[in-house]
Structure formats: C-alpha cells, structure tokens
Amino acid sequence: MIVGGGNTQTNTPAINQTDIIDLSQANPAYVPGPDLPGPGKLYLNLLNLPDRTVFSANGAQYNRSGNVDTAAIYRPSSNDWLSIDPDPVSRNYHSSAILLPDGRVAVFGSNPLDNTFELRISVYSPPYLFQNGRPGITQAPASATYGQSFGLQVSGTVKSASLMSPMSATHQTDTNARLVDLPLSGSGTSLTATVPANSNLLPPGPYMLTVLDTNNVPSVAKWVWIS
C-alpha cells in the first residue's frame, strides 16, 4: 500500500490518494484504493496492526508545514478507511509510529519548518482494545527455526496466529514492515503453529507473535527469535 505523498520542492498540496498491490495475484499490479479521509498529506505514519488493518496518522500538506492531524484505519475486508480521533499533537517531518507489544501504537517526533523538535509522545489504543476480553498466549517458545512447528498454549477462542516485525521506519518508510500468518493446527487451548520455510518472508531476527480470536481481537504479543 502507498498512501498520500507530495513534492517538497513545489508549493502544491499533497494528495490523499492510495494505491494497493496484492502480491498473491498471478500478475500483481497496483490498483487505486480508497482516498485517505480529509486533505492530502505527506510525512504520514503508516503501520500494520495485528488485526490485519492499517493505522495512519499525522502528516502535512506542504514541505514540513500545513499540518494535517486526521487519523484513520484502513480495513481490507471492506476496502475503506475508518476515521479515528486525531493525534492531539501535530506531527510531520521526522515523526514516526511503532506498534507496542500490547497492541497500542506509540507516535512521536516531528521536525517542522521552524526546525523545532517535538518531544511529546502520544499512545493510541485501537478499537480492538475496547472489546470484552482478549485472547492470550500462555506459553510459546523464545525462538524457532525456518520450517519448524512449535506448540502454543492459548486462552480464548483463537482462529489465527501471526509474526509481526518490530518497526524500523525512517522518513515515513518502513522497509521491514511485515505481518506473516502462521498455519495453525489443533484445537482448544493447545495449538501448533508452523514457521514458513522461506526466509525471504521472515528475515532472521525478533518478531512479535500474536493470536487473534474470532472477534478479531489480538493477544498481547510474545517475542520470538526466528533463525
């Protein structure tokens, strides 16, 4: 997904258009997605959430100026944006956002045109944290290898599991962003998950392991080292 953008060398407003590519298709190609709510923006922060939606916040219409505080969540199932409360702190250039292991999002930084630096941190709680209850991972390994199947002890009615990379964004681009589903077998509280054999999907390193229940509510993540 590519969202918004603009030209810092001109005085034209940024756009709110989106493009989406589905790499599971036989001949993948970018297609237009739903426009981002509100004015166009560049310097926006974008990240995957563990319920398979995409968080977007902050940005500016022009080069480090003209802040756009709108925020929204992209829902692939309905191919639309859900507008959410804006960040109370305006942010643009040199801002960033990371997913926390408990499912919240921390947003921080900003270096606007007057060359000041924003030191306040905002923490956003997505809608799934306001559901009644959430699943849990009561036991999981600290490490796993490619192609390995490992046991999981869980609570709640779990339908899926995934590994998510920690954030490594710079200048609004996270080239390491990934959410990889793990095939699950078993039932009840005892499940078996399998790590993909293809290391291109999961480069070696730490990942956040989460499970989703039937209401699309994620668990608190457990850290697993994949190698």
Secondary structure, 3 states (H helix, E strand, C coil): CEEEECCCCCCCCCEEEEEECCCCCCCCCCEECCCCCCCCCECCEEEECCCCCEEEECCEEECCEEECCCEEEEECCCCEEEEECCCCCCCCCCEEEEECCCCCEEEEECCCCCCCCCCCEEEECCHHHHCCCCCEEEECCCEECCCCEEEEEEECCEEEEEEECCCCCECCECCCCCEEEECEEEECCEEEEECCCCCCCCCCEEEEEEEEECCCCECCCEEEEEC
